Amino acid sequence: MNEVSHLNNKNHIELLKMPNVQERFTEVQNREETVRLLKYFLRKGYRWVVREEQSPILLLFSLKPKKYLKLQCWGYTNENAEGALMAEVIKNIDITEILWSNRQPTNLEQFIKDNEVQDE
C-alpha cells in the first residue's frame, strides 16, 4: 500500500492509502474503495472505465477505448496517440453497472458523480 497526498473536497492535503498495481490487480476492492480509486485516476487524466469480458477487472483509459469483439478486449485505437496513458486496473466485483456487454465505455467523471463517496 502506497500513501499518496491529494486535495480533499475542503482543499486540505491528505494522505490516501493507495494500493499498488499488484494489490489493485489481485485484491478485490469494494465499491467505496473503487470509487475513491476512480477519483484518484480521474485527477491523473483517466476518463473512461470498462470491464473485461467475464472478469472482475475494471480497466481505466485516458482516451476513449474501442471494444474489440474478435479479441474480446477493450483497447486504444492508437496507443501512441497524444494523451494515451497506460491502462490501469482495479479488481472489483460489486460495481455491476459496468459490464462487458455495455456498448460504450463508461465516462469516469459521470460515474463518480452518480456514485459519490465522501473522502476520508
N, C-alpha and C positions, 0 to 999 in steps of 0.2 A: 504494500500500500504506500503510495507516494502522497506527500502533502503538497498541495498547490494553493497559492494565495489567489484570491479573487475578490471582487467587489460584490457585496450582497445588495439587496434591494434598498438598503439605507445608506449605500455608498461607503460602507465600512469594509476595510480589508479583513478577510477571514481566511483561515486555512481550511481547505476542503480535502478530506481524505479521498484521494483519487486512486482507484485500483489501477495497477499497471496493466500492460497489454495482456500478459499471461492470465492475470486474475480476471480481466474482463472477458476473456475467451473461455476460461474453464469454470469460473464460479458464477452461478446464476444470480443475477441482480434482480431484486424485487422491483415492482412498478415505481415506487417512490425513489429508490436509488437510481433507477434507469432514467427517470425524468430529470433528476439532478445532473446525471452524466450528460444527457442530451443538451441541457442548458449550457454546460461547460463547453461542449463541442460546437454549439451554435456560436458562442463567443470566439471560438478558434477558426470559424469560417465554414463550418459544415452546414449545409442547407437542406439535405434530403436524407430520409431514412427508409429502409426497405427490410424485408425479411427474406432470407433464402428459403428455397423450397424444402418443406418438411424438416425445418431446422429451428433450434432455439436461438439462432444467431440473428441479431439486427446488424445491418451494415449502414454506415453513415458515409455520405458523399458530399463533396463541396459543390460539384456541378451536377445537374440533373442526370441521373443514370438511365440507361436503357435496359429493358428486360430482354435477355437473350433466351428465347424459348428453347431452341435446339440444344444449347449448352446448359439450360436450366439454371441460369445465374443472372445477376444484375452486374453491370459494369459501365465504365465510361465509354462513350463512343470514340473518344480520343484522349487517352490517358496523359498525353503530352500537352493538352490544351492549357492555356494560361488559367491559373486558378484551380487546377485539378490537384487536390490533396490526396495522399494515400488513404484509401478507405479504412475506417476504424470499425471495430467490432464491439458489441455488447451482447452478452448471453442473457436472455430474458425469455420467460415463458408466459408471463401473465399480462403482457400487452397484446391482447388478442385482436385489436383492430388493425394492426399492421400485419398483413398477410402476403404470402407469395401470390395468391390469386388476385390481389389488387392490380388493376390495370396500370396505374401510375404510382410513382414513388410518393411517399408522404412528405409534405412540406414540414420541415422540422420546426420552424417558428410557429406555425399554426397549431401543430400537435402540442407543443409546450404550452401555448396559450389555453388550449382546451383541457389540459391536464396539469394545471399549475400546482406546484407544491411549494411550501414555504422553505426558504433557505434556513439552515440551522444556525 
